[in-house]
Amino acid sequence: MLDLRAVTLIADYFVLCNGESTRQVRAITDGIVEALKESGQRPLRVEGTPESGWMLVDFGSVVTHVFSPELRAYYTLEALWKDAPMVVRMK
């Protein structure tokens, strides 16, 4: 998770993760949306498809990117937003 607050007005945080298959990309995205709906939060937008290798869930101040491993390596958002402090990293 990257803390973007001091870097941009786009969002406060980016959550970056990947699924090992199209099924995992969909399951992760669905899980995020369902968990936040249960807490009363609704996404502003969900974009992409599991087959594309990248799905985005926009909750306004928090944007989640769910990648295939190949696209995560290709886009390297951590490097693009290198000035944003990493809040937490899980492997």
VENRA-V139216 format. One record per backbone hydrogen bond with DSSP energy under -1.0 kcal/mol. CO is the residue of the C=O (numbers start at 1). NH is the residue of the N-H. If there is no record, write none. Layout:
CO&NH ; CO&NH
//
This chain:
1&87 ; 2&14 ; 4&7 ; 4&8 ; 12&4 ; 13&63 ; 14&2 ; 15&65 ; 17&67 ; 21&25 ; 22&26 ; 23&27 ; 24&28 ; 25&29 ; 26&30 ; 27&31 ; 28&32 ; 29&33 ; 30&34 ; 31&35 ; 32&36 ; 33&37 ; 34&38 ; 36&41 ; 37&40 ; 45&58 ; 47&56 ; 53&68 ; 55&66 ; 56&47 ; 57&64 ; 58&44 ; 58&45 ; 59&61 ; 61&12 ; 61&13 ; 62&59 ; 63&15 ; 64&57 ; 65&17 ; 66&55 ; 67&19 ; 68&72 ; 69&73 ; 70&74 ; 71&75 ; 72&76 ; 76&80 ; 77&81 ; 79&82 ; 81&84 ; 85&3
//
